[in-house]
Amino acid sequence: MTFSGLVVTGIIAAQPAAAADPAGFQNVRINELTSNGSDTVELFNAGSTAVSISGWKMSDDGFAPQSFSPSSTTIAAGGFVTFNSPKGLGDSDKLVIYTADGTVVDRVDWATNNAKPAMARCGGDGTGAWVTTVSTTTFGSANASGCPASVPAASKVRINEVTSNGSDTVELYNGGTSAVSIGSWKYVDGDTAHAAVTVSSSSPSATSIPAGGYVTFNSTLGLGDNDSVFLLDGSGNTVDSVSWATDGAKPSDERCANGTGWFRTAVTATLGSANDCTGSGGGGGGQTGQLLGGGGSLTSGCAPEAPSGTGSAPVGTSAWPGGLDVTIADNVCAFTTSTGPEGRDLSGLAFDPANPSVLWAAKNKNWLYKLVKSGGKWVPDASWSATGKQIRFASGSGEPDAEGLTVGANGHVYVTSERDNTNNTVPKDTVMEFDPAATGTTLTPVHQWDMTSQFPQLNTGSKDDANLGFEGVGFVPDSWLTANGWVDPLTGAAYNPANYPLHGSGLFFAGLEWDGSLHVYGLNSDGTFTTFGTVATGKASVMDVMYDAGTQRIIATCDNTCGETHTLMKVNASGAIVPDVTYTNPAVMPVDNLEGFALAPASTCVNGFREAVWSDDGIYGFGSGSSSYGHSVYSGTFPC
């Protein structure tokens, strides 16, 4: 399963998979088969991207994997592939599908004559209940027309939730209107060396599931990473199955909607009761440490850019404290524009503190986006602009190399630029203030502050040096600075906002990619600014900056240049802003130029967690062929 709502929903493994299995193997399910002499098998890909099955193998009840010749070595998203089994499939037999490296993808067992003329999943390709002796085959197309009007009562029993965290608990749900006897039913995991064991012999013992009710039991086989559970009725027919990848089913994987939907990783286990599908969970697919595919396919106008500049994390870096699940949270090639036809370069991110359902995003090629959630993805708000708004410098011209952004106390969006992309060998380190309520498709700044002269090291005539300026910016409230005793470096005394009457109600911390330092400014309403010096982050570079009220910290983010890390900054006893703790990204995430990072306000917390969002400056993901290729936005969870 995968935290996307199923065992097969556009997921990718936590690390790049073997060459013949680049991504998405758990999106592939056995969907229909016969054992009548033709021995035909149909596989279905319920994911949002194509999956290569080159080198995959199959076996019957002898568990001796053998190559097969599919109608295609690639299964399109939502597509079907068929093959004739090289092993004869007979009565009381089974079919197991393996990846090239031997991982079990899916398995189905049947008893005497039950795959004659065919057996198929009914009620949903890839996820429906297995129905035997189907009267009409539908190989290569959806199964709906080949399913009977009603399915047996036993087929209403579904695996509904599972854990692999030591308790290794399985929950069954009966969606039917009558009780179902399961005293002779068995289950088995993904280890083909294991024999199936009865549900009734497990603890606690169970022999019946009431209508609309639940049964839970602890697996005596042990459940781990890259594992599965297959549920068999008393005759040996497969009733239901679920699979997950690395670190999956922790704390649990659950069906959403309860009893019928795809699997996703749960925020909190709900064994013995209805699944709680209201939280952010893992995005709807079922396994911890998985990535959910985003939908769509690459086009000629979207060319991902491979990551560069990979370096190590600071000494003492801690593991990500939030959930290990991360989902792809945008549509493929979603940010292609006239000034950036490659479709990449989404950089800065910031939640709107006044409206946490809004996520602001900056694209390097001078575009600003107001994003809202739709179907679990962050998409442009059509009521603001379905294609984003182009931003200009105060002169009304130029193409700001927009990198970072933040939302000020006045609700305006402040965007940093490193240079003018129409003259990209010359630095232009500015902060621009935009009123998001302004009409039109092009925005010019309400105010603009130019700090270029402070960074002569960037003005070498090299576009690479000019590109190492202001990469991120965060608005930090005066109230936090004063409450924590920040010492004003200009006076050597406790910071007193009243000394700077034109600056508003907070200061702006701009991150310099050149050396990882934060430059502190008071941005005055008359267009001037006050420089409060620099803050060392302890990192070689900074790509994004934010103030987080939930942790009461300033967060300086660095991409693969610094090992994909986030340093939380505090005010120490001496009144200086210093690093407090540094976290890595969740291990499942690609090592890319992930330049944007934002945490949702604590007001959005569910079960102790809130959303964390990243943006990929190169939309490269795990590279060509992966489910994440061509996507910019990733979503995970962080403690409240």
C-alpha positions as CSV (number, residue, x, y, z in Angstrom):
1,M,0.0,0.0,0.0
2,T,1.1,3.5,-0.1
3,F,0.1,6.5,1.6
4,S,-1.8,7.7,-1.3
5,G,-4.9,5.8,-0.6
6,L,-4.0,2.5,-1.9
7,V,-1.4,-0.1,-2.5
8,V,-1.1,1.4,-5.9
9,T,-1.4,5.1,-6.2
10,G,1.5,6.7,-7.9
11,I,4.1,5.8,-5.2
12,I,7.8,5.5,-5.4
13,A,10.2,3.7,-3.2
14,A,12.2,5.5,-0.6
15,Q,15.4,5.1,-2.6
16,P,15.8,4.8,-6.4
17,A,14.8,1.2,-7.3
18,A,16.6,-1.3,-9.4
19,A,17.0,-0.3,-13.1
20,A,14.2,-2.6,-14.3
21,D,11.9,-1.2,-11.6
22,P,12.4,2.5,-11.5
23,A,9.2,3.4,-9.6
24,G,5.7,2.6,-8.9
25,F,5.8,-1.2,-8.7
26,Q,3.1,-1.2,-5.9
27,N,0.7,0.6,-8.2
28,V,0.6,-2.6,-10.3
29,R,-1.9,-5.3,-9.4
30,I,-3.1,-8.6,-10.8
31,N,-6.6,-7.7,-12.1
32,E,-7.9,-10.7,-14.0
33,L,-6.8,-14.2,-14.9
34,T,-7.9,-17.5,-16.3
35,S,-6.7,-21.1,-15.7
36,N,-8.6,-22.7,-18.6
37,G,-5.7,-23.5,-20.9
38,S,-5.0,-20.0,-22.2
39,D,-3.8,-19.1,-18.7
40,T,-4.0,-15.4,-19.4
41,V,-3.1,-12.8,-16.8
42,E,-4.0,-9.1,-16.8
43,L,-2.0,-6.5,-14.8
44,F,-3.4,-3.0,-14.0
45,N,-1.5,0.1,-13.1
46,A,-3.6,2.3,-10.8
47,G,-0.8,4.9,-10.5
48,S,-0.6,8.3,-12.2
49,T,2.6,7.5,-14.1
50,A,3.8,4.7,-16.3
51,V,5.6,1.8,-14.7
52,S,8.3,-0.3,-16.4
53,I,7.9,-4.0,-15.8
54,S,10.9,-5.0,-17.8
55,G,12.6,-8.0,-16.2
56,W,9.6,-8.9,-14.0
57,K,8.8,-12.5,-13.3
58,M,5.9,-14.7,-12.2
59,S,5.4,-18.0,-10.5
60,D,2.7,-20.5,-9.6
61,D,2.3,-22.4,-6.4
62,G,5.8,-23.8,-6.9
63,F,7.2,-20.3,-6.1
64,A,9.9,-20.7,-8.8
65,P,10.0,-17.2,-10.5
66,Q,10.1,-17.4,-14.3
67,S,10.2,-14.7,-17.0
68,F,7.1,-13.9,-19.0
69,S,6.4,-11.9,-22.2
70,P,3.9,-9.1,-21.6
71,S,2.0,-7.3,-24.3
72,S,4.1,-4.3,-23.3
73,T,7.1,-3.8,-21.0
74,T,5.5,-0.5,-19.8
75,I,2.1,-0.2,-18.2
76,A,0.6,3.3,-18.8
77,A,-1.0,5.1,-15.9
78,G,-4.5,3.6,-15.6
79,G,-3.6,1.0,-18.2
80,F,-3.6,-2.7,-18.7
81,V,-1.0,-5.3,-19.8
82,T,-1.7,-8.9,-20.5
83,F,0.5,-12.0,-20.9
84,N,0.0,-15.8,-21.2
85,S,1.6,-17.6,-18.2
86,P,4.6,-19.6,-19.2
87,K,3.7,-21.9,-16.4
88,G,0.4,-23.8,-16.6
89,L,-2.2,-22.4,-14.2
90,G,-4.6,-25.0,-12.8
91,D,-7.0,-25.9,-10.0
92,S,-6.0,-24.9,-6.5
93,D,-3.2,-22.8,-7.8
94,K,-1.7,-19.4,-7.2
95,L,-0.1,-16.6,-9.2
96,V,2.7,-14.4,-7.8
97,I,4.2,-11.4,-9.6
98,Y,7.7,-10.2,-8.7
99,T,9.9,-7.2,-9.6
100,A,13.2,-7.9,-11.3
101,D,14.9,-7.9,-7.9
102,G,12.5,-10.5,-6.5
103,T,10.1,-8.2,-4.5
104,V,6.6,-9.5,-4.4
105,V,4.3,-7.1,-6.2
106,D,1.0,-9.0,-5.9
107,R,-0.4,-12.5,-5.4
108,V,-3.7,-14.2,-5.9
109,D,-4.7,-17.8,-4.8
110,W,-7.7,-19.8,-5.9
111,A,-9.3,-23.2,-5.4
112,T,-10.7,-25.8,-7.7
113,N,-12.2,-24.4,-10.9
114,N,-12.3,-20.9,-9.5
115,A,-10.4,-19.3,-12.3
116,K,-12.5,-21.0,-15.0
117,P,-13.6,-19.3,-17.2
118,A,-12.0,-16.3,-15.3
119,M,-11.6,-14.6,-12.0
120,A,-11.4,-10.8,-11.7
121,R,-11.4,-7.9,-9.3
122,C,-14.9,-6.4,-9.2
123,G,-16.0,-3.1,-7.8
124,G,-12.8,-1.3,-8.8
125,D,-9.9,-2.3,-11.1
126,G,-6.8,-3.0,-8.9
127,T,-8.7,-2.7,-5.6
128,G,-12.0,-4.5,-6.0
129,A,-12.9,-7.8,-4.3
130,W,-11.9,-11.0,-6.2
131,V,-14.9,-12.7,-7.8
132,T,-14.4,-16.2,-9.2
133,T,-16.1,-17.9,-12.1
134,V,-16.7,-14.6,-13.8
135,S,-18.8,-15.3,-16.9
136,T,-17.2,-12.7,-19.3
137,T,-13.6,-11.9,-19.6
138,T,-12.5,-8.3,-20.2
139,F,-8.7,-8.6,-20.7
140,G,-7.1,-5.3,-21.6
141,S,-10.0,-3.2,-20.4
142,A,-11.9,-2.4,-17.2
143,N,-13.5,-5.3,-15.3
144,A,-16.9,-3.7,-14.6
145,S,-18.8,-5.3,-17.5
146,G,-17.5,-8.7,-16.5
147,C,-18.6,-8.6,-12.9
148,P,-21.8,-10.2,-11.6
149,A,-24.6,-8.0,-10.3
150,S,-23.8,-9.0,-6.8
151,V,-20.7,-10.4,-5.1
152,P,-20.6,-13.1,-2.5
153,A,-21.0,-12.0,1.1
154,A,-17.4,-13.0,1.9
155,S,-16.2,-10.7,-0.8
156,K,-17.5,-7.7,1.2
157,V,-14.7,-8.5,3.8
158,R,-11.7,-6.3,3.3
159,I,-8.3,-5.7,4.9
160,N,-9.0,-2.3,6.3
161,E,-5.9,-1.4,8.3
162,V,-2.5,-3.0,9.0
163,T,0.6,-2.2,11.1
164,S,4.2,-3.4,10.8
165,N,5.6,-1.7,13.9
166,G,6.1,-4.7,16.1
167,S,2.5,-5.4,17.0
168,D,2.0,-6.4,13.3
169,T,-1.8,-6.1,13.6
170,V,-4.3,-6.7,10.8
171,E,-7.8,-5.2,10.9
172,L,-10.6,-6.8,8.8
173,Y,-13.9,-4.9,8.0
174,N,-17.2,-6.5,6.9
175,G,-19.0,-4.1,4.6
176,G,-21.8,-6.4,4.0
177,T,-25.3,-6.7,5.6
178,S,-24.7,-10.1,7.2
179,A,-22.1,-11.7,9.4
180,V,-19.3,-13.7,7.7
181,S,-17.7,-16.7,9.2
182,I,-13.9,-16.6,9.1
183,G,-13.0,-19.5,11.3
184,S,-11.2,-21.3,8.6
185,W,-9.8,-18.3,6.8
186,K,-6.1,-17.8,6.5
187,Y,-3.5,-15.1,5.9
188,V,0.1,-15.0,4.7
189,D,2.7,-12.3,4.3
190,G,4.9,-11.5,1.3
191,D,7.5,-14.1,2.2
192,T,6.9,-17.0,-0.2
193,A,8.7,-19.3,2.1
194,H,5.9,-18.8,4.7
195,A,2.8,-21.1,4.8
196,A,-0.6,-19.5,5.4
197,V,-1.9,-19.6,9.0
198,T,-5.4,-19.4,10.2
199,V,-7.0,-16.2,11.5
200,S,-8.6,-18.2,14.3
201,S,-5.2,-19.4,15.6
202,S,-3.8,-15.9,15.9
203,S,-4.2,-13.6,18.9
204,P,-6.9,-12.6,19.5
205,S,-8.7,-15.5,18.0
206,A,-11.6,-14.6,15.7
207,T,-14.2,-16.8,14.0
208,S,-16.8,-14.3,12.7
209,I,-17.1,-10.7,11.6
210,P,-20.5,-9.0,12.2
211,A,-22.1,-6.9,9.5
212,G,-20.5,-3.5,9.5
213,G,-18.1,-4.7,12.1
214,Y,-14.3,-5.2,12.6
215,V,-12.0,-8.0,13.7
216,T,-8.3,-7.4,14.5
217,F,-5.6,-10.0,15.0
218,N,-1.8,-10.0,15.4
219,S,0.2,-11.6,12.6
220,T,2.2,-14.6,13.8
221,L,4.3,-14.3,10.7
222,G,5.8,-10.9,11.4
223,L,5.3,-8.0,9.1
224,G,8.2,-5.8,8.0
225,D,9.3,-3.4,5.2
226,N,8.5,-4.3,1.6
227,D,5.9,-6.7,2.8
228,S,2.3,-7.7,2.1
229,V,-0.8,-9.4,3.7
230,F,-2.9,-11.7,1.6
231,L,-6.3,-12.8,3.1
232,L,-7.6,-16.2,1.9
233,D,-11.0,-17.8,2.5
234,G,-11.6,-21.3,3.7
235,S,-11.2,-22.7,0.2
236,G,-7.9,-20.9,-0.4
237,N,-9.3,-18.1,-2.6
238,T,-7.8,-14.7,-2.2
239,V,-10.3,-12.3,-0.6
240,D,-8.1,-9.2,-0.4
241,S,-4.5,-8.1,-0.3
242,V,-2.3,-5.1,0.5
243,S,1.4,-4.4,0.0
244,W,3.7,-1.7,1.2
245,A,7.3,-0.6,0.8
246,T,10.2,0.5,3.0
247,D,9.2,1.5,6.5
248,G,5.6,1.1,5.5
249,A,2.5,0.5,7.7
250,K,4.0,2.6,10.5
251,P,2.1,3.7,12.6
252,S,-0.5,2.0,10.3
253,D,-1.8,1.9,6.8
254,E,-5.6,2.4,6.4
255,R,-8.2,2.4,3.7
256,C,-9.7,5.8,3.0
257,A,-12.7,5.8,2.6
258,N,-13.1,3.3,5.4
259,G,-13.7,-0.2,4.0
260,T,-13.6,0.8,0.3
261,G,-10.8,3.3,-0.5
262,W,-7.2,3.0,-1.4
263,F,-4.6,2.7,1.4
264,R,-2.8,5.6,2.9
265,T,-0.5,6.0,5.9
266,A,-2.5,6.9,9.0
267,V,-1.6,9.8,11.4
268,T,-2.9,7.6,14.2
269,A,-3.9,3.9,14.2
270,T,-7.6,3.3,14.6
271,L,-7.6,-0.5,14.9
272,G,-11.1,-1.9,15.7
273,S,-13.0,1.2,14.6
274,A,-13.6,3.3,11.6
275,N,-10.5,4.8,9.9
276,D,-9.9,8.5,10.6
277,C,-9.3,9.8,7.1
278,T,-9.7,13.5,8.0
279,G,-6.0,14.3,8.8
280,S,-3.2,14.9,6.4
281,G,-2.0,11.4,6.9
282,G,0.5,10.2,4.3
283,G,-1.5,11.6,1.4
284,G,-3.5,8.5,0.5
285,G,-1.4,5.6,-0.3
286,G,-0.4,3.5,2.6
287,Q,3.3,3.3,3.2
288,T,5.5,5.3,5.4
289,G,8.5,6.6,3.5
290,Q,6.8,6.6,0.1
291,L,6.1,9.3,-2.5
292,L,2.7,9.7,-4.1
293,G,2.7,10.4,-7.8
294,G,1.1,13.6,-9.1
295,G,-0.6,12.8,-12.3
296,G,-0.1,13.6,-15.9
297,S,2.9,13.0,-18.1
298,L,5.8,15.1,-19.2
299,T,5.5,17.2,-22.3
300,S,8.1,18.6,-24.7
301,G,7.7,21.9,-22.9
302,C,8.8,20.6,-19.5
303,A,12.5,19.7,-19.2
304,P,13.6,18.9,-15.7
305,E,17.0,20.1,-14.5
306,A,19.2,17.6,-12.7
307,P,20.4,18.7,-9.3
308,S,23.9,20.2,-8.8
309,G,26.1,21.3,-5.9
310,T,25.6,18.5,-3.5
311,G,27.4,18.8,-0.2
312,S,27.3,17.4,3.3
313,A,25.0,18.3,6.2
314,P,26.3,20.3,9.2
315,V,27.9,18.2,12.0
316,G,25.2,17.2,14.6
317,T,22.3,17.3,12.2
318,S,19.2,15.4,13.5
319,A,16.7,13.3,11.7
320,W,13.5,14.8,10.5
321,P,11.1,15.0,13.5
322,G,7.9,14.8,11.5
323,G,6.2,12.0,9.6
324,L,8.3,10.0,7.2
325,D,5.6,10.0,4.5
326,V,6.0,12.6,1.8
327,T,3.6,13.1,-1.1
328,I,3.9,14.8,-4.5
329,A,1.5,17.7,-4.1
330,D,1.2,19.4,-7.5
331,N,0.4,18.5,-11.1
332,V,3.2,17.6,-13.4
333,C,4.9,20.5,-15.2
334,A,2.4,22.8,-13.4
335,F,4.5,26.0,-13.5
336,T,5.4,26.3,-17.2
337,T,5.2,30.0,-18.3
338,S,6.1,32.2,-21.2
339,T,9.4,33.3,-19.4
340,G,10.2,29.8,-18.2
341,P,9.0,27.2,-20.8
342,E,11.0,24.5,-19.1
343,G,8.4,24.4,-16.4
344,R,10.8,24.3,-13.5
345,D,12.2,26.9,-11.1
346,L,9.6,27.0,-8.4
347,S,11.6,28.3,-5.5
348,G,10.2,30.3,-2.5
349,L,7.2,29.2,-0.5
350,A,5.2,30.8,2.3
351,F,1.9,30.1,4.0
352,D,-0.3,33.1,4.4
353,P,-0.6,33.5,8.2
354,A,-4.0,35.1,7.9
355,N,-5.3,32.3,5.7
356,P,-3.4,29.1,6.1
357,S,-5.3,27.5,3.2
358,V,-3.2,29.7,0.9
359,L,0.4,28.9,0.0
360,W,2.3,31.6,-1.9
361,A,5.0,30.5,-4.3
362,A,7.7,32.3,-6.4
363,K,9.1,31.1,-9.6
364,N,12.5,32.3,-10.6
365,K,11.4,33.6,-14.0
366,N,9.5,36.5,-12.4
367,W,6.1,34.8,-11.5
368,L,4.1,34.8,-8.3
369,Y,1.5,32.1,-7.6
370,K,-1.3,32.0,-5.1
371,L,-1.9,28.2,-4.4
372,V,-4.8,26.5,-2.8
373,K,-5.5,22.8,-2.1
374,S,-7.6,20.9,-4.6
375,G,-7.8,17.1,-4.5
376,G,-4.8,16.9,-2.2
377,K,-2.6,19.1,-4.5
378,W,-1.5,22.7,-4.4
379,V,-2.8,24.3,-7.5
380,P,-3.1,28.0,-8.7
381,D,-6.1,29.8,-7.3
382,A,-8.2,30.4,-10.4
383,S,-10.0,33.3,-8.7
384,W,-6.6,35.1,-8.4
385,S,-4.9,33.8,-11.5
386,A,-5.0,30.3,-12.9
387,T,-1.6,30.8,-14.5
388,G,0.1,33.0,-11.9
389,K,0.9,36.7,-12.1
390,Q,4.1,38.1,-13.7
391,I,6.0,40.5,-11.5
392,R,8.2,43.4,-12.5
393,F,10.7,45.8,-10.9
394,A,9.4,49.2,-9.6
395,S,10.3,50.6,-13.1
396,G,7.6,48.4,-14.6
397,S,10.2,46.5,-16.6
398,G,12.7,43.7,-16.2
399,E,12.3,40.1,-15.1
400,P,13.1,39.7,-11.4
401,D,14.9,36.5,-10.6
402,A,12.3,35.8,-7.9
403,E,13.8,33.4,-5.3
404,G,12.3,33.9,-1.8
405,L,9.1,35.3,-0.5
406,T,7.3,36.0,2.8
407,V,4.1,37.5,4.0
408,G,4.3,40.7,6.0
409,A,2.1,41.9,8.8
410,N,0.1,44.0,6.3
411,G,-0.8,40.9,4.3
412,H,1.5,42.0,1.4
413,V,3.9,39.5,-0.2
414,Y,7.6,40.4,-0.1
415,V,9.7,38.8,-2.8
416,T,13.5,38.8,-3.1
417,S,15.4,38.9,-6.4
418,E,19.0,38.1,-7.1
419,R,19.3,39.7,-10.5
420,D,17.3,40.9,-13.6
421,N,17.0,37.9,-15.9
422,T,17.2,40.2,-18.9
423,N,20.7,41.0,-17.7
424,N,21.7,38.0,-15.7
425,T,25.4,38.7,-15.3
426,V,24.8,41.7,-13.0
427,P,23.5,41.2,-9.5
428,K,20.3,43.0,-8.4
429,D,19.6,42.0,-4.8
430,T,16.3,43.6,-4.0
431,V,13.3,43.1,-1.8
432,M,10.0,44.0,-3.5
433,E,6.6,44.5,-1.8
434,F,3.5,43.4,-3.7
435,D,-0.1,44.0,-2.9
436,P,-1.9,40.7,-3.7
437,A,-5.2,42.5,-3.9
438,A,-4.0,44.5,-6.9
439,T,-5.8,43.8,-10.1
440,G,-4.3,42.7,-13.4
441,T,-2.1,39.9,-14.5
442,T,1.2,41.8,-14.0
443,L,2.2,43.2,-10.6
444,T,4.7,46.1,-9.8
445,P,6.0,46.7,-6.3
446,V,4.3,49.0,-3.8
447,H,7.9,49.5,-2.5
448,Q,11.3,48.2,-3.6
449,W,14.5,48.2,-1.6
450,D,17.8,47.7,-3.4
451,M,20.8,46.2,-1.4
452,T,23.0,45.3,-4.3
453,S,25.8,47.7,-3.3
454,Q,26.3,45.7,-0.1
455,F,27.5,42.6,-2.0
456,P,30.4,43.6,-4.3
457,Q,31.6,40.0,-4.3
458,L,28.7,39.1,-6.5
459,N,29.4,41.7,-9.2
460,T,32.2,39.9,-11.1
461,G,30.6,39.8,-14.5
462,S,29.7,36.2,-14.0
463,K,26.1,35.1,-14.1
464,D,27.0,32.3,-11.6
465,D,28.2,34.8,-9.0
466,A,25.2,37.1,-9.7
467,N,23.0,34.1,-9.0
468,L,24.3,33.7,-5.4
469,G,22.5,36.6,-3.8
470,F,19.2,36.8,-1.9
471,E,17.7,33.3,-2.1
472,G,15.1,33.6,0.6
473,V,13.5,36.0,3.0
474,G,11.4,35.7,6.2
475,F,9.4,38.4,8.1
476,V,10.1,38.2,11.8
477,P,7.7,40.0,14.2
478,D,9.1,42.7,16.6
479,S,7.2,41.0,19.3
480,W,9.3,37.8,19.0
481,L,12.6,39.8,18.9
482,T,11.7,41.8,22.0
483,A,10.2,38.9,24.0
484,N,13.3,36.9,23.5
485,G,15.7,39.7,24.4
486,W,17.4,40.2,21.0
487,V,20.2,42.8,21.3
488,D,20.1,45.4,18.6
489,P,23.6,45.3,16.9
490,L,23.3,49.0,16.1
491,T,22.9,50.1,19.7
492,G,24.3,47.2,21.7
493,A,21.2,47.3,23.8
494,A,17.9,45.5,23.8
495,Y,16.1,46.0,20.5
496,N,13.5,48.8,20.8
497,P,11.2,48.9,17.7
498,A,10.3,52.5,18.6
499,N,13.8,53.6,17.5
500,Y,12.8,52.8,13.9
501,P,9.3,54.4,13.4
502,L,9.0,53.7,9.6
503,H,9.8,50.0,9.6
504,G,6.4,48.6,10.5
505,S,6.0,45.8,13.0
506,G,8.9,43.5,12.2
507,L,12.2,42.9,10.5
508,F,13.1,41.0,7.3
509,F,15.8,38.3,7.4
510,A,17.2,37.8,3.8
511,G,19.2,34.6,3.2
512,L,22.4,35.0,1.1
513,E,23.2,32.0,-1.0
514,W,26.8,33.1,-1.3
515,D,27.8,32.2,2.3
516,G,24.7,31.1,4.2
517,S,24.3,34.3,6.2
518,L,21.1,36.0,7.1
519,H,21.0,39.8,6.5
520,V,18.6,41.7,8.7
521,Y,16.8,44.7,7.5
522,G,14.1,47.2,8.6
523,L,12.2,48.1,5.5
524,N,10.9,51.6,5.8
525,S,7.7,52.9,4.3
526,D,9.6,55.8,2.5
527,G,11.7,53.3,0.5
528,T,14.8,53.5,2.6
529,F,16.0,50.6,4.8
530,T,18.0,50.0,8.0
531,T,20.7,47.4,8.0
532,F,21.0,45.4,11.3
533,G,24.0,43.3,10.3
534,T,24.2,39.6,9.7
535,V,23.4,36.3,11.4
536,A,25.5,33.1,10.9
537,T,23.5,30.0,10.2
538,G,26.4,27.6,10.5
539,K,25.7,26.4,6.9
540,A,27.5,27.1,3.6
541,S,24.3,28.4,1.9
542,V,20.7,29.4,2.5
543,M,17.9,28.8,0.1
544,D,14.8,29.8,2.1
545,V,14.0,31.6,5.4
546,M,10.9,31.7,7.5
547,Y,9.7,32.6,11.0
548,D,7.7,29.8,12.6
549,A,5.4,30.8,15.4
550,G,4.8,27.1,16.3
551,T,8.4,26.5,17.2
552,Q,9.2,30.1,18.0
553,R,12.2,29.9,15.7
554,I,13.6,31.4,12.6
555,I,14.2,28.6,10.1
556,A,17.0,28.7,7.5
557,T,16.7,26.1,4.8
558,C,19.4,24.7,2.6
559,D,19.1,22.3,-0.3
560,N,21.4,19.5,-1.3
561,T,24.3,22.0,-1.0
562,C,24.0,21.4,2.7
563,G,22.6,18.0,2.8
564,E,18.9,19.0,2.6
565,T,18.7,20.6,6.0
566,H,16.7,23.1,8.1
567,T,18.4,25.0,10.9
568,L,16.1,26.4,13.6
569,M,17.5,29.7,15.0
570,K,16.9,31.1,18.5
571,V,17.9,34.1,20.6
572,N,20.5,32.9,23.2
573,A,21.2,34.2,26.7
574,S,23.5,36.9,25.3
575,G,20.8,38.3,23.0
576,A,22.3,36.9,19.8
577,I,20.4,34.9,17.2
578,V,22.2,31.5,16.9
579,P,21.5,28.0,15.5
580,D,19.5,25.8,17.9
581,V,19.0,22.5,16.0
582,T,19.3,21.3,12.4
583,Y,17.1,18.7,10.9
584,T,17.4,16.8,7.6
585,N,14.5,16.2,5.2
586,P,12.6,12.9,5.5
587,A,14.8,10.2,4.1
588,V,12.3,9.4,1.3
589,M,12.8,12.7,-0.4
590,P,15.1,13.1,-3.4
591,V,18.4,14.9,-3.0
592,D,17.6,17.8,-5.3
593,N,17.7,21.6,-5.4
594,L,14.9,21.8,-3.0
595,E,14.9,25.6,-2.5
596,G,11.5,26.3,-1.0
597,F,10.3,25.3,2.5
598,A,7.2,26.3,4.5
599,L,5.5,25.1,7.6
600,A,1.7,25.5,8.0
601,P,0.6,27.6,11.0
602,A,0.0,25.7,14.2
603,S,-3.7,26.5,13.9
604,T,-3.9,23.8,11.2
605,C,-2.6,21.0,13.5
606,V,-4.4,17.6,13.4
607,N,-3.3,14.9,15.9
608,G,-0.1,16.8,16.8
609,F,1.0,17.4,13.2
610,R,0.8,20.1,10.5
611,E,1.8,20.3,6.9
612,A,5.3,20.9,5.7
613,V,5.9,21.8,2.1
614,W,9.0,21.8,-0.1
615,S,9.6,23.0,-3.7
616,D,12.0,21.5,-6.2
617,D,13.8,24.1,-8.2
618,G,14.6,21.6,-11.0
619,I,11.5,19.3,-10.9
620,Y,13.9,16.4,-11.3
621,G,12.6,14.2,-8.4
622,F,14.4,10.8,-8.5
623,G,15.2,11.4,-12.1
624,S,13.8,10.3,-15.5
625,G,11.2,7.5,-15.3
626,S,10.3,8.1,-11.6
627,S,6.9,9.1,-10.4
628,S,8.3,12.4,-9.0
629,Y,9.9,13.4,-12.3
630,G,8.4,16.7,-13.5
631,H,6.9,17.8,-10.2
632,S,7.8,20.7,-8.0
633,V,5.8,20.5,-4.7
634,Y,6.2,17.9,-2.0
635,S,4.0,17.7,1.2
636,G,4.8,16.1,4.5
637,T,4.1,16.6,8.2
638,F,5.9,18.4,11.0
639,P,5.2,18.4,14.8
640,C,3.0,21.1,16.1
